[in-house]
C-alpha cells in the first residue's frame, strides 16, 4: 500500500475513532466526560494494517493547547470527545 494511501486511511480511522456518535473503543460513540487514554489511541493506530510502530510521541492539542506527551486527557462532565483533523506521516523503512 502506498504511503499516501496509508496516511489517508489512518487519518480516516482516527476521525472515526474520535467521532462522538460512532467512535470510541467499542464503536458505540463517546460518553460525556470520562478519559481519553493515550494508550488506547496508540492501540488504535497500531491495530491499523500496515502500521508497525510509532516513532516519537504523538502531539495532542486540546482547545488550542499542546498536551504533554503520553498523557491521558480528562474530560469535564459536559465535554465530549471529537476530532477535526490529524497530521500523519508514514515512512517506509
Secondary structure, DSSP 8 states (H G I E B T S, - for coil): --HHHHHHHHHHHHHHHT-TTT-STTSS---SSEEE-HHHHHHHHHTSTT-----S----EETTEE--TT--EEE-TT-----S---------
